[in-house]
Amino acid sequence: MPRLSEESIVARRERILSLLRLHREGLTEQEIAKRLNLERRTVNNYLRELENQGWLAKDGPHWMMGEWQPIILRKFDLQPEEAIVLYLAARLFVKHQDQRNEPAESALLKLAEALRDDAGLGGEIVEAAKQLAHRSARPGYQDVFRTVIRGYVHRRKVQIVYHPYRGKPFETTISPYLLEPSAIGFTTYVICHSSIVDRLRTYRIDRIEQASLLNREEFTVPPDFPGLELLRNAWSIYYGDKVVRVVLRFHPDVARRVQETIWHPSQQVSWDKRQPGYLLLTVEVADTTDLKPWVRTWGAACEVLEPAELRDEMMGEARKLAHLYGWQTTTGDDPNRRGPDHSRFRDIFGG
């Protein structure tokens, strides 16, 4: 069977759209196939493509024109330097994704095409898109991601099945207010109103098992929703009005590295007067849950001084690590086996 030309495919899609414009109440897949004299499987492929593009919506067995149409952003001119900035932002997003993300691939390829044609650049951007294309693809993730994004863009509610880290999956309807990527867990979060609790909630998109766009259920973002200001007190994604003061002491070996970066808007840096060469970093965050992984990355070069609860927790982890690596074994138990330098451990962790 000869392959259809692109013009023929476009014409078929237009015929489907024209037919559904005449039948605002909707038609079933079988009815569309019969009226257009096409194979039902072929019609299904076209319908799914048009749905993904935002032209159509499905209500039960009936297909109909969507209540909103695809948004095509107006063209804008970029200087090569500005395009590279967008590439770097997209590259950072790619690094923070452990799942394949086709919209990100498409964006990178379009950016690469523009840079290649206009500035003779873009090869590394194509390579970044290829790397993303070879990421593992969890079944259903692409559809979930697109659906949540469309709910956010078109201000439509989304019905989801969410599987929390602890607990059983549950169903809720969300109104996506804000999207936020996070290096913690290499994922993207949606901050939304959740119907199951009738209040603001934060969900990891990769923990959403199913998502359906509710085309006829619009939402408006409340005027008192603070937007990105909501995350002002968050280390990464955990937000709140109340803050806790965290004081960290860094070993001289890493003091310069700590000073090179603004880790949090609230941070204050000073030298420890009691231990020359040691650096103190003070931050005020709403929650330490997503701060702890960052503290752990510094190993024994970072000591928690405040709050006491966090210090106790980190000391408990240090004891578990000591046990895990056989630190309880001393030279007295086995003369042929030497343990690590305990003084350094006491120095850093106060043990």
Phi, psi and omega in degrees: 000124182297146181284137180290144175286162178299325179297321180292321179296315179299319181297320179295317178298319179296324178296319179296316180297318179297319180297316182286335175293331179279342182235075184297338178286346177100158177225152176281164178301319180294321179295320179296314180300319181292316182292328182261358179057050179235157175296141183297322180296321178296316179299319179301318179299315180295319181298317180295320179297316180292328175293315180298328179279351176095004182282324186241161175223155180242131178236099187066230179275354188263136174259141181208167177295138178293151180285348174231154181251158181303142177265121176254116182293143178293152180288144177220149183272138179235138167286152180308322180296322179292322178295322179294324176300316177297321177299315180298320178296316179294322179297318178297319177300318180298319180296332182268012179241126175258004176244153174296140182223100187293321175303322178293322176300312181299317180297317180295318181293320177296320178295319179296320180298316180296316180292323180293315184288325188259336185227002180069022180242183170116353182300317182290334179288321175299320179295322178297320178296322178296318179299318180295324181295337181264006174291156178297144181242105177289132181307128177090346185297317181302314181295319179298313181300311180299318183295315179295319179298318180293323175300320179293315184291316187262005178055051175242143178290154182231127176269126185230159167247117186247135179247099181294165180300319175239130180115174183269157177299148177220162180252139177206162176250127184246152171245104186290114180265325189206144175244138184215118175283155180216135176289336177286110180088359178050060186211178176236138180252152170245124175264123194208165167275130182247129185291333186291334178241352180056045177200179182289137178219158177240123182237139172284128183297325182284357173260001174276118184275327179217148178211131178230129179283127179266089189301331185263004181244098179276163172217158174238142178286126181303142181298337180270002176290125189280354182069220182296339177300336178302328185266009184303321182266001181277145171288317176225296186227339182278114186246170178168164182280321180279144181236157176241139181274125180242128178242125181240142177245127184250142179294147180307330181299333184244004185302317181295318180299320179297320182290341185286344188233142170273103185279331182204145182303332185271358191296146172229134183240135178206160177275144180281114182291334182278334180229093182306137179093340179274145184249137177255131176240122181244129177226158175239114185232157182286331184205143181264003183303311181270000172276326185302317177300324178293318178300319182297329182296338180275351179059222183284001178275356181231127180241130177278123176261319179220151356282167183299323182297318180290321178299315179298319180296316180291326176294321177298321177295321179298320178296320178296320177295319178301317178294319181299320182265016173074030182291342180288347177282126181246168179296336179289331179285322184214106185295341181268002183232122182257138176274174179287173181287106182292332184296322179295321180297316180293324179300311188280315187259356178072023183274000000 
